[in-house]
C-alpha cells in the first residue's frame, strides 16, 4: 500500500468511526474522490474484515449500501490501557501499600498457572518450552527459544506488552520468572531484562536434575553412600 492509499484508508476509518454507518456517495464528496475510488478501498477493507455493509432504504428507489466498522476494529484507534493500569496500581499502592500490589501480581500468576498448567503437564521439557513460547507469542511477547548446548534452553522475549507497568513494579517480572519455573518444572534464570536496560528479556532454562550432584540425587532418592 502506497502512502496515498494509506492516507485515504485512514481518512475512511476516521469517517466510519465518527459518522458511520455512511454511504459511498457521502464519503466520496467529503474526501474529494470518485465513488469508484472509495468503493475500491471499501471492498478491500470489507475483505479483510474491517468494515461491513448493510442495505438502507431512504424513501423511494433502490436500497443504498451503507458501511460501518466491525466491533473488532476498536484496537485500530488510540487506547491508553497501559497508563490506566499504571494509574490504578499507583492508587492501590497509595491506599494499601506495596504488598497489595505484589499480591495482585501473585494472583495473576496463579490464574495464568491454572490456565496453562494442564496444557504443559506431563510433557518433556523441550516440548513444554516450545508450548510456553507459543503462549507468550500469542500474548504479544515475540517469544522464541533454542537449545543452549548444555542440556538446557534459552528463552527470549523481544517485546513486553506490559513494559511500562513492569518498569514501575518489579513484581511483574518476578512473577513471570516464577510462573515459567512452575509451568516448566525447571530452573529458570533471567539473564537479561527489558526493564533493566536490556534489549529483550532472556531466560536460561535447565532441568532440575542438572542442578543436583550425584550425592544429592542419592539422598533425594532415599539412598546414601553408606547404604551401598
C-alpha positions in Angstrom: 0.0 0.0 0.0 1.5 3.4 -1.0 1.4 6.5 1.1 -1.6 8.0 -0.7 -3.7 4.8 -0.3 -2.7 4.6 3.4 -3.8 8.2 4.0 -7.1 7.6 2.2 -7.7 4.4 4.2 -7.0 6.2 7.4 -9.4 9.0 6.4 -12.1 6.4 5.7 -11.5 4.7 9.0 -11.9 8.0 10.8 -15.1 8.9 9.0 -16.6 5.5 9.6 -15.6 5.8 13.3 -17.2 9.2 13.8 -20.0 9.2 11.3 -20.9 5.6 10.3 -23.0 4.0 9.0 -22.4 6.1 6.0 -22.9 5.7 2.2 -20.3 5.8 -0.5 -21.6 9.0 -2.1 -21.2 11.0 1.1 -17.7 9.6 1.7 -16.6 10.4 -1.8 -17.9 14.0 -1.6 -16.2 14.7 1.7 -12.9 13.2 0.6 -12.9 14.7 -2.9 -12.7 11.3 -4.5 -14.7 9.4 -7.1 -17.2 6.9 -5.8 -15.3 4.2 -7.7 -12.1 5.0 -5.8 -13.9 4.9 -2.5 -15.6 1.6 -3.3 -12.2 0.1 -4.2 -10.9 0.9 -0.7 -14.1 -0.2 1.0 -14.1 -3.5 -0.9 -10.5 -4.2 0.3 -11.4 -3.2 3.9 -14.5 -5.5 3.7 -12.5 -8.4 2.5 -10.1 -8.0 5.4 -12.9 -7.8 8.0 -12.5 -4.1 8.9 -15.9 -2.9 7.6 -19.3 -4.4 7.0 -22.0 -3.2 4.6 -25.8 -3.2 5.1 -28.7 -2.0 2.9 -30.7 1.1 4.0 -33.8 2.3 2.2 -34.3 6.0 2.2 -37.6 6.9 0.5 -38.3 5.5 -2.9 -35.8 3.9 -5.2 -33.2 1.2 -4.7 -31.8 0.5 -1.2 -28.4 2.2 -0.6 -25.4 0.4 0.8 -24.0 1.9 4.0 -20.7 1.0 5.6 -19.7 0.7 9.2 -16.8 -0.6 11.2 -17.0 -4.0 12.8 -16.5 -4.2 16.5 -13.1 -5.8 16.4 -11.6 -2.7 14.8 -11.6 -0.8 18.2 -7.9 -1.7 18.5 -7.1 0.3 15.4 -7.8 3.5 17.3 -5.8 5.1 20.2 -6.0 3.3 23.5 -4.5 4.2 26.9 -4.8 0.9 28.7 -1.2 0.9 30.0 -1.5 4.3 31.6 -4.8 3.4 33.1 -3.4 0.2 34.6 -0.4 2.2 36.0 -2.7 4.8 37.5 -4.8 2.2 39.2 -1.8 0.4 40.6 -0.4 3.6 41.9 -3.7 4.4 43.6 -3.8 0.9 45.2 -0.2 1.3 46.4 -1.0 4.7 47.9 -4.0 3.4 49.8 -3.0 -0.2 50.6 0.8 -0.3 50.3 3.2 -2.1 48.0 2.2 -5.5 49.5 -1.3 -5.2 48.0 0.2 -4.5 44.5 2.5 -7.5 44.9 -0.5 -9.6 45.9 -2.3 -8.6 42.6 0.6 -9.9 40.5 0.8 -13.1 42.6 -2.9 -13.6 41.9 -2.4 -13.0 38.2 0.5 -15.6 38.2 -1.7 -18.2 39.9 -4.5 -17.6 37.4 -2.1 -18.0 34.5 -0.7 -21.1 36.0 -4.2 -22.6 36.3 -5.0 -21.7 32.7 -1.9 -23.3 31.2 -0.7 -26.0 33.6 -2.8 -28.7 32.1 -1.5 -28.0 28.6 2.1 -28.4 29.7 1.8 -31.2 32.3 3.5 -34.5 31.7 5.4 -33.4 28.6 9.2 -33.4 28.0 10.9 -30.2 29.0 11.7 -29.3 25.3 8.0 -29.6 24.4 7.0 -27.5 27.5 9.4 -24.8 26.5 8.0 -24.8 22.9 4.4 -24.6 24.2 5.3 -21.8 26.5 6.9 -19.9 23.7 3.6 -20.3 21.7 1.6 -19.0 24.7 3.8 -15.9 25.1 3.9 -15.3 21.3 0.1 -15.3 21.2 0.2 -12.7 24.0 2.4 -10.3 22.1 5.8 -11.1 23.7 7.6 -12.0 20.4 8.9 -15.1 22.1 11.5 -17.6 20.7 13.6 -20.4 22.2 16.5 -22.6 21.4 18.8 -25.2 22.9 21.8 -23.9 24.8 24.1 -26.9 24.1 24.3 -27.8 27.8 21.1 -29.8 28.4 19.1 -26.6 28.7 17.4 -23.9 26.7 17.4 -20.1 26.1 14.0 -18.4 26.1 13.8 -14.9 24.7 11.0 -12.3 24.7 11.7 -9.4 22.3 8.7 -7.4 23.3 7.0 -6.7 26.6 3.3 -5.6 26.4 3.4 -4.5 30.0 6.8 -2.9 29.9 5.5 0.4 31.3 3.9 -1.3 34.3 6.8 -3.8 34.8 9.4 -0.9 34.8 7.5 0.6 37.8 6.6 -2.6 39.6 9.3 -5.3 39.6 6.8 -7.8 41.0 5.6 -8.3 37.4 9.0 -9.6 36.2 9.5 -11.7 39.4 6.1 -13.3 38.9 6.8 -14.0 35.2 10.0 -15.8 36.2 8.3 -17.8 38.9 5.4 -18.7 36.5 7.8 -20.0 34.0 9.6 -22.1 36.6 6.4 -23.6 37.9 4.9 -24.3 34.4 8.2 -25.8 33.1 9.1 -27.6 36.4 12.6 -26.4 35.8 15.3 -23.9 37.0 14.6 -20.6 35.3 17.3 -17.9 35.5 16.7 -14.4 34.0 19.9 -13.1 32.4 18.6 -10.0 30.7 15.5 -7.8 31.2 13.9 -5.1 29.1 13.0 -3.1 32.2 16.7 -3.1 33.3 18.3 -1.6 30.3 18.3 -4.9 28.3 17.3 -5.1 24.7 15.0 -8.1 25.5 14.1 -10.5 28.3 16.3 -13.6 28.2 15.9 -16.7 30.4 18.2 -19.7 30.8 16.2 -22.8 31.5 17.7 -26.0 32.9 16.2 -29.2 34.1 16.1 -29.5 37.9 18.0 -32.8 37.7 21.0 -31.0 36.1 21.4 -28.9 39.3 21.6 -31.9 41.7 25.0 -33.5 42.2 25.2 -37.3 42.3 25.3 -37.4 46.1 22.3 -35.1 46.2 20.4 -37.4 43.8 21.1 -40.4 46.0 19.8 -38.5 49.1 16.8 -37.3 47.2 16.1 -40.9 46.2 16.4 -42.0 49.9 19.9 -43.6 49.5 23.2 -42.7 50.9 26.8 -43.8 50.1 26.9 -45.9 53.2 23.8 -47.9 52.1 25.6 -49.3 49.1 
